Amino acid sequence: MTSSAAAAVASIVALTSLVPSLPQTVTNGASVLGTLSAPSLSLTGVDGIVSWGANTVENYNPYATDFISGRQGPTYNFNIARGFISPDGVNKSSILINGSFPGPMIEANWGDTITVNVCNQITGPEEGTSIHWHGILQKSTPWYDGVPAVGQCPIAPGSCMTYSFLADVYGTSWYHSHYSAQYSAGVAGAMIIHGPSQVEYDYDIGPIILSDWYHNETYEQLVEQVMANPAVGPPLSNNNLINGKMNFDCSQLLENNLQCTSNAGLSKFQFHSGKTHRLRLINTGAEGIQYFSIDGHNMTIFANDFVPIVPYTTNVVTLGVGQRSDVIVTATGAPNSTFWMRSNLSSCDNAHYPFALAAIYYEDADNTSVPHSTVTSFTDSKCGNDNLSLTTPYYNYGAIPAPATTQDLTITAHLNETDGTSGFRLFYVNNQTFRADYNSPILPLANGGNFSYPNPDWQVYNFDTNSSVRLVVYNDFPGSHPMHLHGHNFNVLADGFGTWDGVITNPHNPQRRDTQLVRGSNDPTNPDPGSPGYIVLQYSTDNPGTWPFHCHIAWHVSAGLYINTIEQDALLQKRVLPSVIADTCKAWDAYSASNVVDEIDSGEKRMFARDFSLS
């Protein structure tokens, strides 16, 4: 940490008493995350009916075992509406689920069926919504993946949609709105799937949600800033949160029209001396790479995304947007110890205040005392994930065969001069930006045998009957992108700069996850500045459907950094879509026929009204 960074942290610590100035209902609404009253998670799953324990059993491999518990599993009711919260003391209009920030935590056991009734109560103004269940494979229910214009139409204002899907993998993840950049306004929460573990631990602390935070602008305004002339520059986040909480120095407030309270309250966690603790780290931010650490403690990473890995020890965990890591921490301090938990936004990101703090109290410590622990030293000059050589899947998936097909993808960004939107900077993949049509989702069209799409803006890559796909992704943009594939975990074969030389890292069992950072051409570690960064990904096309592949920076996907993939189209046509998909589109067609939809998620801001047949 630089001297200026240390001074910035010190200024917040000086304002911190650990006796919050605001109640939890004001900072985070109905959420109890970040408080000492937040319960530890069960070691025996939902309802205490399973005890996985540590295992070395091959049939616990979620990617080789189609495990179904037979349990109906939990049912959740989500009401999405606007509300005011003050996560860091700055009062802000947000969009919340059940009045909670972060949103309600979903818990299930591996193999359970999860049901979520989602109702759109957003008013003042109205807008659509949808929920994506990040990392769930949806092998039998691709229509519940939750992406408008792909698997469904948006949920219209005043309407509801029921999602029902199998918890087909286990570990730590999250859910979020996939309507434009709406999740950055608060529509996101943790999703925990209990299952076996290759390591043992005494306590499950639960989700630790890391998120950059923006004060004044709406998410629509932030998207517009990203797409504006590059000379204006991207928006800077105002703060960084842990479980939806952080303090803010109100004397530094840039917006005069906002109410601000100093010492709003930090998140607090309980450790037990000599015991081991599982922490479920999730980056739910809009833009920033997070560097997570705990003063005076090492962490053992044993899962990335929904993939168990061979455990390795580190003092800092790097997470791009959408990524998760499960770690074990041994409480080596005395029973009266206190320590700072920290998460810093990378120097690669755009942030006014990138430093988040939370307090850890051992069992005999005064839970209002301010820790005085020493920050962990690390470098954040690399705008990418840990070296691939460190991350080996716990289950051996075997050597990577030659792919059935290979697709090169090149990411660029420049001003759009072709369709009357000069002055807007868009992102492109292979010289084509993405534009959605909320009223014509691709999956139902493909299910009906329609694979001839009139609009190249839909960015559809049909891999047909190919059994596997290798994606060679080149990033000519200066900054990094966390690239996320729906419906799959992919193997990460290589990352680097320039042109891939064909060498695979860990060729007999390469890294596997669902989101991976591709570094940019201006990355500080690039030995040839200006040359593209690259990642090489490969996956089996064993999930008939239409699956997005996109950058998970909220502003970038809204500006067009997105493609759709189709696989096993003949099998896709044999699937029977539930009536809720057609019903949701009918409700959206009726709404958009009489309301001008301010559609941002299409790759550029455009206002349009269309006539729709409701017959």
C-alpha positions as CSV (number, residue, x, y, z in Angstrom):
1,M,0.0,0.0,0.0
2,T,1.4,3.4,-1.0
3,S,1.8,6.3,1.5
4,S,-1.2,8.1,0.0
5,A,-3.3,5.0,0.2
6,A,-2.3,4.5,3.8
7,A,-3.3,8.1,4.5
8,A,-6.7,7.6,2.9
9,V,-7.4,4.5,5.0
10,A,-6.2,6.3,8.1
11,S,-8.7,9.1,7.5
12,I,-11.5,6.6,7.6
13,V,-10.2,4.9,10.6
14,A,-10.0,8.2,12.4
15,L,-13.7,8.6,11.8
16,T,-14.5,5.1,12.9
17,S,-15.6,4.2,16.4
18,L,-17.1,0.8,15.5
19,V,-20.3,2.0,17.2
20,P,-22.3,2.9,14.1
21,S,-24.1,6.2,13.8
22,L,-26.9,4.7,11.7
23,P,-29.1,1.6,12.4
24,Q,-28.9,-1.4,10.1
25,T,-32.3,-0.7,8.8
26,V,-31.1,2.7,7.4
27,T,-27.8,1.4,6.0
28,N,-28.9,-2.0,4.6
29,G,-32.6,-2.2,5.0
30,A,-33.8,-5.8,5.9
31,S,-30.3,-7.3,5.5
32,V,-28.4,-8.6,8.6
33,L,-25.2,-9.3,6.7
34,G,-22.2,-7.6,8.1
35,T,-23.6,-7.7,11.7
36,L,-22.6,-10.0,14.5
37,S,-26.2,-11.2,14.6
38,A,-25.8,-12.6,11.1
39,P,-25.9,-16.4,11.6
40,S,-23.0,-18.7,10.7
41,L,-24.1,-21.2,8.0
42,S,-24.8,-24.8,8.9
43,L,-22.1,-27.4,8.4
44,T,-24.9,-29.9,7.6
45,G,-26.7,-28.1,4.9
46,V,-30.2,-26.7,4.8
47,D,-32.4,-28.2,7.5
48,G,-29.3,-30.0,8.8
49,I,-30.1,-33.1,6.8
50,V,-26.7,-33.8,5.2
51,S,-23.1,-34.1,6.6
52,W,-20.8,-34.1,3.6
53,G,-17.5,-33.7,5.6
54,A,-14.1,-33.8,3.9
55,N,-14.1,-36.2,1.0
56,T,-11.9,-37.8,-1.7
57,V,-14.8,-39.6,-3.4
58,E,-14.8,-39.2,-7.2
59,N,-18.6,-39.3,-7.3
60,Y,-18.6,-35.9,-5.5
61,N,-17.4,-34.3,-8.7
62,P,-20.3,-32.1,-9.8
63,Y,-19.2,-32.1,-13.4
64,A,-19.2,-35.9,-13.7
65,T,-22.2,-36.6,-11.5
66,D,-25.8,-35.5,-12.3
67,F,-26.8,-35.6,-8.6
68,I,-30.5,-35.0,-7.8
69,S,-31.4,-35.0,-4.1
70,G,-35.1,-35.5,-4.8
71,R,-35.9,-32.6,-2.5
72,Q,-38.2,-29.9,-3.7
73,G,-35.9,-27.5,-1.9
74,P,-36.5,-23.9,-0.9
75,T,-39.0,-21.4,-2.3
76,Y,-38.3,-17.7,-2.2
77,N,-40.5,-14.7,-3.0
78,F,-38.6,-11.7,-4.4
79,N,-40.3,-8.3,-4.7
80,I,-38.1,-5.9,-6.6
81,A,-38.8,-2.2,-5.9
82,R,-37.1,1.2,-5.4
83,G,-36.0,2.2,-2.0
84,F,-33.5,4.4,-0.1
85,I,-30.5,3.0,1.7
86,S,-27.2,4.4,3.1
87,P,-24.6,1.6,2.9
88,D,-21.7,4.0,3.6
89,G,-23.7,6.8,5.1
90,V,-24.6,8.5,1.8
91,N,-28.4,8.3,1.3
92,K,-29.1,6.9,-2.2
93,S,-32.1,5.8,-4.2
94,S,-31.6,2.1,-5.1
95,I,-33.4,-0.9,-6.4
96,L,-33.8,-3.6,-3.8
97,I,-35.1,-7.1,-3.3
98,N,-37.5,-7.3,-0.4
99,G,-36.1,-4.0,0.9
100,S,-32.7,-5.7,1.5
101,F,-29.2,-4.7,0.5
102,P,-27.5,-7.0,-0.3
103,G,-30.5,-9.1,-1.4
104,P,-31.8,-12.1,0.5
105,M,-29.4,-15.0,0.6
106,I,-30.5,-18.2,-1.2
107,E,-29.5,-21.5,0.4
108,A,-30.0,-25.0,-0.9
109,N,-28.4,-28.4,-0.8
110,W,-26.7,-29.8,-3.9
111,G,-29.3,-31.5,-6.1
112,D,-32.3,-29.6,-4.6
113,T,-34.8,-27.8,-6.8
114,I,-34.8,-24.0,-6.1
115,T,-38.0,-22.0,-6.8
116,V,-38.0,-18.2,-6.9
117,N,-41.1,-16.1,-7.5
118,V,-39.9,-12.8,-8.9
119,C,-42.3,-9.8,-9.0
120,N,-41.4,-6.5,-10.7
121,Q,-42.7,-3.7,-8.5
122,I,-40.3,-1.0,-9.8
123,T,-42.0,2.4,-10.2
124,G,-41.0,6.0,-10.4
125,P,-40.0,5.3,-13.2
126,E,-41.0,1.8,-14.3
127,E,-38.5,-0.6,-16.0
128,G,-38.1,-4.2,-16.7
129,T,-36.1,-6.8,-14.8
130,S,-34.9,-10.4,-14.7
131,I,-32.7,-12.5,-12.5
132,H,-29.7,-14.6,-13.5
133,W,-28.5,-17.4,-11.3
134,H,-24.7,-17.0,-11.8
135,G,-22.9,-20.2,-12.4
136,I,-25.9,-22.6,-12.3
137,L,-25.6,-24.8,-15.4
138,Q,-29.3,-25.0,-16.1
139,K,-28.8,-28.2,-18.0
140,S,-32.5,-29.1,-18.0
141,T,-33.9,-25.6,-17.8
142,P,-32.0,-23.2,-20.1
143,W,-35.0,-20.9,-20.3
144,Y,-34.5,-20.0,-16.6
145,D,-31.0,-18.7,-17.1
146,G,-32.5,-15.2,-16.6
147,V,-31.2,-13.1,-19.5
148,P,-33.7,-10.9,-21.3
149,A,-33.5,-11.1,-25.1
150,V,-31.8,-14.5,-24.9
151,G,-33.8,-16.9,-22.8
152,Q,-36.8,-14.7,-21.9
153,C,-38.4,-11.3,-22.3
154,P,-37.9,-8.9,-19.4
155,I,-40.4,-9.2,-16.5
156,A,-42.8,-6.3,-17.2
157,P,-43.6,-3.8,-14.5
158,G,-46.5,-5.1,-12.4
159,S,-45.8,-8.7,-13.5
160,C,-44.2,-11.8,-12.0
161,M,-42.2,-14.8,-13.2
162,T,-41.4,-18.0,-11.4
163,Y,-38.0,-19.6,-11.9
164,S,-37.5,-23.2,-10.9
165,F,-34.1,-24.9,-11.4
166,L,-31.8,-27.6,-10.1
167,A,-28.9,-26.7,-7.8
168,D,-26.7,-28.7,-10.1
169,V,-23.4,-27.6,-8.7
170,Y,-22.2,-26.7,-5.2
171,G,-20.3,-24.0,-3.5
172,T,-20.5,-20.2,-3.5
173,S,-22.1,-17.9,-6.0
174,W,-24.6,-15.1,-6.4
175,Y,-27.7,-14.0,-8.3
176,H,-28.3,-10.7,-10.0
177,S,-30.4,-8.7,-12.3
178,H,-29.4,-9.2,-16.0
179,Y,-31.5,-6.3,-17.2
180,S,-29.0,-3.6,-18.4
181,A,-26.7,-2.7,-15.6
182,Q,-29.5,-2.8,-13.0
183,Y,-27.8,-5.1,-10.6
184,S,-25.3,-2.2,-9.8
185,A,-28.3,-0.4,-8.2
186,G,-28.7,-3.2,-5.6
187,V,-30.4,-6.1,-7.3
188,A,-28.0,-8.8,-6.2
189,G,-27.4,-11.3,-3.4
190,A,-25.5,-14.4,-2.4
191,M,-26.4,-17.9,-3.5
192,I,-25.0,-20.8,-1.4
193,I,-25.3,-24.4,-2.5
194,H,-24.2,-26.7,0.3
195,G,-22.2,-29.8,-0.7
196,P,-19.1,-31.8,0.0
197,S,-15.8,-30.2,0.7
198,Q,-12.2,-31.5,0.2
199,V,-11.1,-29.6,3.4
200,E,-12.6,-29.6,6.9
201,Y,-13.4,-26.5,8.9
202,D,-15.1,-25.6,12.2
203,Y,-17.2,-22.6,11.2
204,D,-18.9,-21.4,8.0
205,I,-18.8,-17.5,8.2
206,G,-21.0,-17.3,5.1
207,P,-20.9,-14.8,2.2
208,I,-18.5,-11.9,2.2
209,I,-19.8,-9.8,-0.6
210,L,-17.3,-7.2,-2.1
211,S,-18.7,-4.4,-4.3
212,D,-17.7,-1.1,-5.6
213,W,-20.4,1.6,-5.0
214,Y,-21.6,4.7,-6.8
215,H,-23.4,7.6,-5.0
216,N,-25.2,10.1,-7.2
217,E,-25.8,8.8,-10.7
218,T,-28.3,6.2,-11.7
219,Y,-27.0,3.2,-13.5
220,E,-28.4,4.5,-16.7
221,Q,-26.3,7.7,-16.3
222,L,-23.2,5.6,-15.6
223,V,-23.7,3.6,-18.7
224,E,-24.0,6.8,-20.7
225,Q,-20.7,8.0,-19.2
226,V,-18.9,4.8,-20.3
227,M,-20.3,5.1,-23.8
228,A,-19.5,8.8,-24.1
229,N,-16.5,10.2,-26.0
230,P,-13.4,8.6,-24.5
231,A,-12.0,12.0,-23.7
232,V,-14.6,12.3,-20.9
233,G,-13.3,9.2,-19.3
234,P,-15.1,6.4,-17.4
235,P,-17.1,6.9,-14.2
236,L,-15.2,6.5,-10.9
237,S,-16.8,4.6,-8.1
238,N,-17.2,6.5,-4.9
239,N,-16.6,3.7,-2.3
240,N,-15.9,0.0,-1.8
241,L,-18.2,-2.1,0.4
242,I,-17.9,-5.4,2.4
243,N,-21.3,-7.0,2.8
244,G,-22.9,-3.8,1.8
245,K,-21.2,-1.6,4.5
246,M,-18.4,0.9,4.7
247,N,-17.8,4.4,6.2
248,F,-17.3,7.5,4.2
249,D,-15.7,10.9,5.0
250,C,-18.6,13.2,4.4
251,S,-16.2,16.1,4.0
252,Q,-15.2,14.5,0.7
253,L,-18.7,14.2,-0.7
254,L,-18.7,15.4,-4.3
255,E,-22.5,15.8,-4.6
256,N,-24.1,18.6,-2.7
257,N,-27.6,17.2,-3.1
258,L,-27.0,14.0,-1.1
259,Q,-27.4,13.5,2.7
260,C,-24.3,12.0,4.3
261,T,-23.6,10.6,7.8
262,S,-20.1,9.8,8.9
263,N,-19.3,6.6,10.7
264,A,-22.4,4.8,9.2
265,G,-21.0,1.5,10.4
266,L,-18.6,-1.2,9.2
267,S,-19.2,-4.9,8.8
268,K,-18.2,-7.1,11.7
269,F,-17.3,-10.8,11.9
270,Q,-16.6,-13.3,14.7
271,F,-13.6,-15.6,14.8
272,H,-12.8,-18.3,17.3
273,S,-9.2,-18.7,18.5
274,G,-7.6,-21.9,17.2
275,K,-10.5,-22.8,14.9
276,T,-10.8,-22.9,11.2
277,H,-13.3,-20.7,9.3
278,R,-14.7,-20.9,5.8
279,L,-15.2,-17.5,4.1
280,R,-17.2,-17.3,0.9
281,L,-15.8,-14.4,-1.1
282,I,-17.9,-12.9,-3.9
283,N,-17.1,-9.9,-6.2
284,T,-20.6,-8.5,-7.0
285,G,-19.3,-5.2,-8.2
286,A,-20.0,-3.2,-11.3
287,E,-16.4,-2.7,-12.5
288,G,-13.5,-3.2,-10.1
289,I,-11.1,-6.1,-9.4
290,Q,-10.9,-6.8,-5.7
291,Y,-7.8,-7.7,-3.7
292,F,-9.0,-9.3,-0.4
293,S,-6.8,-9.8,2.7
294,I,-7.0,-10.2,6.5
295,D,-4.2,-8.6,8.5
296,G,-2.0,-11.1,10.2
297,H,-3.7,-14.2,8.6
298,N,-3.1,-16.4,5.6
299,M,-5.9,-17.9,3.5
300,T,-6.1,-21.3,1.9
301,I,-8.1,-21.2,-1.4
302,F,-10.0,-24.4,-2.1
303,A,-12.6,-23.5,-4.6
304,N,-12.8,-20.9,-7.4
305,D,-16.3,-20.2,-8.7
306,F,-18.2,-23.5,-8.4
307,V,-15.0,-25.6,-9.0
308,P,-13.1,-27.3,-6.1
309,I,-9.3,-26.9,-6.6
310,V,-6.2,-28.3,-5.0
311,P,-5.8,-26.0,-2.0
312,Y,-3.1,-23.4,-2.0
313,T,-2.2,-20.7,0.6
314,T,-1.9,-17.0,-0.1
315,N,-2.1,-13.7,1.8
316,V,-4.3,-12.0,-0.8
317,V,-7.2,-13.2,-3.0
318,T,-7.8,-11.6,-6.4
319,L,-11.4,-11.5,-7.7
320,G,-12.7,-10.0,-10.9
321,V,-16.3,-9.1,-11.2
322,G,-18.5,-12.2,-11.0
323,Q,-15.7,-14.4,-9.6
324,R,-15.8,-16.2,-6.2
325,S,-13.3,-18.0,-4.0
326,D,-13.9,-20.2,-1.0
327,V,-11.1,-19.9,1.5
328,I,-10.2,-21.4,4.9
329,V,-8.7,-19.2,7.6
330,T,-7.2,-20.5,10.8
331,A,-7.7,-18.1,13.7
332,T,-4.2,-17.8,15.0
333,G,-4.7,-14.8,17.2
334,A,-5.3,-14.7,21.0
335,P,-9.0,-14.9,22.2
336,N,-9.1,-11.1,22.8
337,S,-7.7,-10.2,19.3
338,T,-9.1,-7.8,16.8
339,F,-8.0,-7.5,13.1
340,W,-8.9,-5.6,10.0
341,M,-10.4,-7.4,7.1
342,R,-9.7,-5.4,3.9
343,S,-10.7,-5.4,0.2
344,N,-8.9,-3.0,-2.1
345,L,-10.0,-2.1,-5.6
346,S,-7.1,-2.7,-8.0
347,S,-5.0,0.2,-9.2
348,C,-6.2,-0.9,-12.6
349,D,-9.7,0.4,-11.8
350,N,-11.4,3.8,-11.6
351,A,-12.2,4.6,-8.0
352,H,-12.3,7.8,-5.8
353,Y,-12.0,5.6,-2.6
354,P,-10.9,2.0,-3.3
355,F,-10.4,0.8,0.3
356,A,-12.9,-1.3,2.2
357,L,-12.6,-2.3,5.8
358,A,-14.4,-4.7,8.1
359,A,-13.6,-5.7,11.7
360,I,-12.9,-9.2,12.9
361,Y,-13.4,-9.9,16.6
362,Y,-12.2,-13.0,18.4
363,E,-14.4,-14.4,21.1
364,D,-13.2,-12.4,24.0
365,A,-12.6,-9.1,22.2
366,D,-14.6,-5.9,22.8
367,N,-16.8,-5.8,19.7
368,T,-16.7,-2.0,19.7
369,S,-12.9,-1.6,19.8
370,V,-11.0,-0.4,16.7
371,P,-8.4,-2.9,15.4
372,H,-4.8,-1.7,15.1
373,S,-3.5,-4.6,13.0
374,T,-0.9,-4.2,10.2
375,V,-1.9,-4.3,6.6
376,T,-0.8,-7.2,4.4
377,S,1.8,-6.2,1.9
378,F,1.1,-7.1,-1.7
379,T,1.3,-5.7,-5.2
380,D,-1.8,-5.0,-7.4
381,S,0.1,-4.1,-10.5
382,K,-1.3,-7.2,-12.4
383,C,-4.8,-6.6,-13.7
384,G,-5.5,-10.4,-13.9
385,N,-6.0,-13.5,-11.8
386,D,-3.4,-15.7,-10.1
387,N,-1.0,-17.6,-12.4
388,L,-2.8,-20.6,-14.0
389,S,-0.1,-22.9,-12.6
390,L,-1.4,-22.3,-9.1
391,T,-5.0,-23.3,-9.8
392,T,-5.5,-27.0,-10.4
393,P,-8.9,-28.6,-10.2
394,Y,-9.3,-31.0,-7.3
395,Y,-11.0,-33.5,-9.5
396,N,-8.9,-34.6,-12.5
397,Y,-10.8,-34.0,-15.7
398,G,-8.0,-35.4,-17.8
399,A,-5.9,-34.0,-20.6
400,I,-7.6,-31.5,-22.9
401,P,-8.3,-33.1,-26.3
402,A,-8.2,-31.2,-29.6
403,P,-11.3,-29.1,-29.9
404,A,-14.0,-29.9,-32.4
405,T,-14.0,-26.3,-33.5
406,T,-12.0,-23.1,-32.6
407,Q,-13.3,-19.6,-32.6
408,D,-11.1,-16.5,-32.4
409,L,-12.7,-13.5,-30.7
410,T,-11.1,-10.0,-30.7
411,I,-12.3,-7.3,-28.3
412,T,-12.1,-3.7,-29.4
413,A,-13.8,-0.4,-28.5
414,H,-14.2,2.7,-30.6
415,L,-16.7,5.4,-31.6
416,N,-19.8,4.2,-33.6
417,E,-20.0,6.1,-36.8
418,T,-22.2,3.8,-38.8
419,D,-25.8,4.3,-37.6
420,G,-26.4,7.9,-36.6
421,T,-24.9,7.4,-33.1
422,S,-21.6,9.2,-33.7
423,G,-20.0,10.1,-30.4
424,F,-20.9,6.9,-28.6
425,R,-18.1,4.6,-27.8
426,L,-19.2,0.9,-28.0
427,F,-17.4,-2.4,-27.5
428,Y,-17.0,-4.8,-30.3
429,V,-16.3,-8.5,-30.7
430,N,-14.9,-9.3,-34.1
431,N,-16.0,-5.8,-35.3
432,Q,-19.6,-6.3,-34.3
433,T,-21.3,-4.8,-31.2
434,F,-24.2,-6.4,-29.5
435,R,-27.7,-5.1,-29.5
436,A,-30.6,-6.9,-27.8
437,D,-34.2,-7.2,-28.8
438,Y,-36.1,-7.6,-25.6
439,N,-39.3,-8.7,-27.5
440,S,-37.6,-11.4,-29.5
441,P,-35.5,-13.7,-27.2
442,I,-33.2,-16.0,-29.1
443,L,-33.8,-19.2,-27.2
444,P,-37.5,-19.5,-28.0
445,L,-36.7,-18.7,-31.7
446,A,-34.0,-21.4,-31.8
447,N,-36.3,-23.9,-30.0
448,G,-38.8,-23.3,-32.9
449,G,-36.1,-24.0,-35.5
450,N,-35.4,-20.4,-36.4
451,F,-31.6,-20.0,-36.7
452,S,-31.5,-17.3,-39.4
453,Y,-31.4,-14.1,-37.5
454,P,-32.0,-11.0,-39.5
455,N,-29.9,-8.7,-37.3
456,P,-26.2,-9.2,-37.0
457,D,-26.3,-7.1,-33.8
458,W,-27.7,-10.2,-32.0
459,Q,-24.1,-11.6,-32.2
460,V,-25.1,-15.3,-32.5
461,Y,-22.4,-17.9,-33.0
462,N,-24.0,-21.3,-33.7
463,F,-21.6,-24.1,-32.9
464,D,-24.2,-26.6,-34.1
465,T,-23.2,-30.3,-33.3
466,N,-19.6,-29.7,-32.5
467,S,-18.8,-31.6,-29.3
468,S,-16.4,-29.0,-28.0
469,V,-15.4,-25.3,-28.6
470,R,-12.1,-23.6,-28.0
471,L,-12.4,-19.8,-27.7
472,V,-9.2,-17.8,-28.2
473,V,-10.0,-14.3,-26.8
474,Y,-7.8,-11.4,-27.7
475,N,-8.3,-8.1,-25.9
476,D,-7.1,-5.0,-27.8
477,F,-8.8,-2.7,-25.2
478,P,-6.3,-1.1,-22.7
479,G,-8.1,-2.5,-19.6
480,S,-9.0,-6.1,-18.5
481,H,-12.3,-7.8,-18.8
482,P,-13.8,-10.6,-16.6
483,M,-15.2,-12.9,-19.2
484,H,-18.2,-15.0,-18.1
485,L,-19.8,-18.0,-19.9
486,H,-23.3,-19.0,-19.1
487,G,-24.4,-22.7,-18.9
488,H,-20.8,-24.0,-18.5
489,N,-17.6,-24.0,-16.6
490,F,-14.7,-23.7,-19.1
491,N,-11.1,-24.9,-18.9
492,V,-8.6,-22.0,-19.0
493,L,-5.8,-23.3,-21.2
494,A,-3.6,-20.2,-21.3
495,D,-3.3,-16.5,-20.7
496,G,-0.7,-14.0,-21.8
497,F,0.1,-11.2,-24.3
498,G,0.6,-11.1,-28.0
499,T,-0.3,-14.1,-30.0
500,W,-1.0,-17.4,-28.3
501,D,1.8,-19.9,-29.0
502,G,-0.3,-23.0,-28.5
503,V,1.2,-23.9,-25.1
504,I,-1.4,-25.1,-22.5
505,T,-0.8,-24.5,-18.8
506,N,-1.3,-27.7,-16.8
507,P,-2.3,-29.6,-20.0
508,H,-3.4,-32.8,-18.0
509,N,-5.8,-30.9,-15.7
510,P,-6.0,-27.2,-16.5
511,Q,-7.9,-24.6,-14.4
512,R,-11.7,-24.7,-14.6
513,R,-14.2,-21.9,-13.7
514,D,-17.0,-19.8,-15.2
515,T,-15.3,-16.3,-15.2
516,Q,-11.8,-15.4,-16.1
517,L,-10.0,-12.1,-16.4
518,V,-8.3,-11.3,-19.8
519,R,-5.7,-8.6,-19.3
520,G,-5.6,-5.5,-21.5
521,S,-3.1,-4.1,-23.9
522,N,-2.0,-1.5,-21.3
523,D,-1.6,-4.0,-18.4
524,P,1.5,-3.1,-16.3
525,T,2.8,-6.6,-16.7
526,N,2.6,-6.6,-20.5
527,P,6.2,-7.0,-21.8
528,D,5.1,-5.5,-25.1
529,P,2.8,-2.6,-24.3
530,G,0.1,-2.2,-26.8
531,S,0.0,-5.9,-27.8
532,P,-3.3,-7.6,-26.9
533,G,-3.9,-9.7,-23.8
534,Y,-5.4,-13.1,-24.4
535,I,-7.0,-16.0,-22.7
536,V,-7.7,-19.5,-24.2
537,L,-10.9,-21.3,-23.0
538,Q,-12.3,-24.7,-23.9
539,Y,-15.6,-26.4,-23.0
540,S,-17.7,-29.3,-24.0
541,T,-21.0,-28.5,-25.7
542,D,-23.0,-30.8,-23.5
543,N,-25.8,-28.3,-22.7
544,P,-28.2,-27.7,-25.6
545,G,-29.2,-24.0,-25.4
546,T,-28.4,-20.4,-26.1
547,W,-25.6,-19.2,-23.8
548,P,-24.2,-15.7,-23.4
549,F,-20.4,-15.1,-23.3
550,H,-19.7,-11.5,-22.1
551,C,-17.6,-9.2,-20.0
552,H,-19.0,-9.0,-16.5
553,I,-18.2,-5.3,-16.0
554,A,-21.7,-3.9,-15.9
555,W,-20.9,-0.9,-18.0
556,H,-19.0,-2.9,-20.7
557,V,-21.8,-5.5,-21.3
558,S,-24.3,-2.6,-21.6
559,A,-22.0,-1.1,-24.2
560,G,-21.9,-4.2,-26.4
561,L,-19.2,-6.5,-25.1
562,Y,-21.2,-9.7,-25.6
563,I,-21.9,-12.6,-27.9
564,N,-24.5,-15.4,-27.8
565,T,-23.5,-19.0,-28.5
566,I,-25.8,-21.8,-29.6
567,E,-24.9,-25.5,-29.1
568,Q,-26.5,-28.8,-30.2
569,D,-29.3,-27.0,-32.0
570,A,-31.1,-30.2,-33.0
571,L,-31.4,-31.2,-29.4
572,L,-32.4,-27.7,-28.4
573,Q,-35.4,-27.9,-30.8
574,K,-36.6,-31.0,-28.9
575,R,-36.9,-29.2,-25.6
576,V,-40.4,-28.1,-24.4
577,L,-40.5,-24.6,-23.1
578,P,-42.7,-23.9,-20.1
579,S,-45.7,-21.6,-20.7
580,V,-44.2,-19.0,-18.3
581,I,-41.7,-18.0,-21.1
582,A,-44.5,-17.2,-23.6
583,D,-46.6,-15.5,-20.8
584,T,-43.7,-13.3,-19.8
585,C,-43.2,-12.2,-23.4
586,K,-46.9,-11.5,-23.8
587,A,-46.8,-9.2,-20.8
588,W,-43.6,-7.5,-22.0
589,D,-45.1,-7.0,-25.5
590,A,-48.2,-5.4,-24.0
591,Y,-46.1,-3.1,-21.8
592,S,-43.6,-2.1,-24.5
593,A,-46.4,-1.5,-27.1
594,S,-47.7,1.4,-25.0
595,N,-44.5,2.5,-23.3
596,V,-41.3,3.8,-24.8
597,V,-38.6,1.5,-23.4
598,D,-35.3,3.3,-22.6
599,E,-33.2,0.3,-23.7
600,I,-29.6,0.5,-22.7
601,D,-28.7,-3.1,-22.5
602,S,-28.6,-3.2,-26.4
603,G,-25.1,-1.9,-26.8
604,E,-26.2,1.7,-27.1
605,K,-28.8,4.0,-25.7
606,R,-31.8,4.2,-28.0
607,M,-35.4,5.2,-27.6
608,F,-37.9,3.3,-29.6
609,A,-41.6,2.4,-29.8
610,R,-42.9,-0.5,-31.9
611,D,-46.2,-2.0,-32.8
612,F,-46.5,-5.6,-31.5
613,S,-49.0,-8.2,-32.4
614,L,-50.5,-9.7,-29.3
615,S,-52.5,-12.3,-31.2
